[in-house]
Amino acid sequence: MATLSAMKGESNVETDDIQKQGFDLGVFVGDLAFEDDASSDDLSLEGLKEELEECKNDGVVANILAKGTKLREYAKGVENNVRQVELDSIQDYIKESENLVSLHDQIRDCDSILSQMETLLSGFQAEIGSISSEIKSLQEKSMDMGLKLKNRKAAELKLTSFVGDIIVSPRMVDIIVDGEVNDEYLRTLEILSKKLKFVEVDLMVKNSKALKDVQPELEKLRQKAVSKVFEFVVQKLYALRKPKTNIQILQQSVLLKYKYVIQFLKEHSKEIYNEVRAAYIDTMNKVLSAHFRAYIQALEKLQLDIATASDLIGVETRSAGLFMRGREPLKNRSAIFALGDRINILKEIDQPALIPHIAEAGSLKYPYEVLFRSLHKLLMDTATSEYLFCDNFFGEESIFYEIFSGPFAVIDEHFNSILPNCFDAIGIMLMIRIVHQHQLIMSRRRIPCLDSYLDKVNIELWPRFKMVFDMHLNSLRNANVKTLWEDDVHPHYVVRRYAEFTASLLHLNVEYGDGQLELNLERLRLAVDDLLIKLAKAFPKIKLQTVFLINNYDMTIAVLKEAGTEGGKMQLQFEELLKSNTAIFVEELLLEHFGVLIRFVKTRAYPSFFMSAEDMNSGSENAITVADVEPLVKDFASRWKAAIEIMHKDVITSFSNFLCGMEILRAALTQLLLYYTRLTDSIKRVAGGTQLNKDLVSLSSIMYEIKKYSRTF
């Protein structure tokens, strides 16, 4: 520090001396002179224009260029200015020399202090590095200990699980050996099942020493559990055989509650499970077979016979065995061909099955299709319940088919005895529709167990229906016209049977559109039409023949309309026949009362309209005279009203349907008006015909009379 002070003192003395003597910067620097650049003349001026263009915005350059100052002189001035600024800067630096010396000392002191701090921080760094190494070592030890702990926990968990799966507790032994089969027993069975599966599946367990001690005990428990649950299930199966036992309630409330025992037997004793399965199948087969057999026997007492082999459309009534049916009510006879209220069976398709003893107590009798629906309703409900139970209890759908082989056989035996003796075609068709509805019901239930059975029943019903239908068809084709004919133009009972029978089948086919049935009905229509024509020909007069046909066609159409089949193809065919025969009757009726007038109009007045070309060529063309038409005019004027009254009475007595008769009368009167109009037109063309005007009946009078009769209906 003494040295530093001495240096400071010397520096101050020198500074004072310099200030006293004055400081001349030129002594050190000398004169600064700028010599001309000898090579300046050789400089290239290329690019000068561009540089000047760039510097034109500079104020100094612009001023120089504006004043025309020489560059050399200006450069000297700039150099002198720079030299002066440099000298001034040095002078300022000398004036601040003390401050600079002081700043130097401070920097040196700071450097010493920073050196000490560096030494101290280096020591800290070494200590921190040592601590980091220790922390890293501790972290590695911690991770190692954590891994060991995790492994020990995993080993403990596996060991605990192993011990829990393989150990047999005294409590479990007591329940399996001495306990009753209840909810607790089922839970214990599940635990035993898990242990048995555990020792059978895991390979490590099979090689363990613990298994050698536990396995004999587990086997004893398995055998005891199998024996106990077998006895328990067999007892419950015996309960199913007791009379008046509600099987569904016992299945749902008891057996399903203990369905795990079946699963236990299936998994741990296949032989015993097969015995239980066989015992259940045998029990239910016998029980259900007995139930259905008893139900069928009870239903047979309620059966109402509708038709026999002789109850056919074309069979003559007097030979139909009335004495054999003397006790049968007449209303049941009408059900042979007419559907009537029997259609209600399809509307009540899902109603409960009949209870035989209640119906028997009420002395009720039913057509077979009612019993058929009731039997199959019971079958569907029983099969649905049993199918769901077997699937839930045993987990096997095939058990159902083994159980129901017996009930199916009982029903088939009954059906095979009934069907060959069934001659009720409407009843058979109703049964076909019932089977279809039952198939839809089972489909909605999503229960497929009766699909094959219902298909088989349907296949059996159709051939029987076809056979009975053909019997009706052949009865019409082979009908004896002599025995069937009656001297009566009103609708024939055979045709009424046909109409009711056809309307019934059409009604039952509305929602099904069975083409085969429609084809058979067309064959039946042709047969009855042929029979009708044969019966009509037995009448001596064409008029009576036509009346007979009209009455039968009209009745048939009315029956078809009542059955709700209006607009059907068959109805249209009968309407065409009715229309054509009505036209024939109208002509016959008019010819009967106005034959001379009509023949004159057809042959003389308007031959071209009524006669063919051959008839016109063969006939002679004679001019009409007053003498020809005068008798006709006077005859018509004298009796036309009386004739119309007779026609009216004739129509009323001839036709069963009053509306149809009045329609025919109106058609006849209209046709009569047409003939008379043509007669009056022809008279106008006759020379001297005006003299007959006084005898002509005015068309308005005839129109009035027609309207008078039209008002009667």
Order of alpha helices (4+ residues) and beta strands (2+ residues): alpha-alpha-alpha-alpha-alpha-alpha-alpha-alpha-alpha-alpha-alpha-alpha-alpha-alpha-alpha-alpha-alpha-alpha-alpha-alpha-alpha-alpha-alpha-alpha-alpha-alpha-alpha-alpha-alpha-alpha-alpha
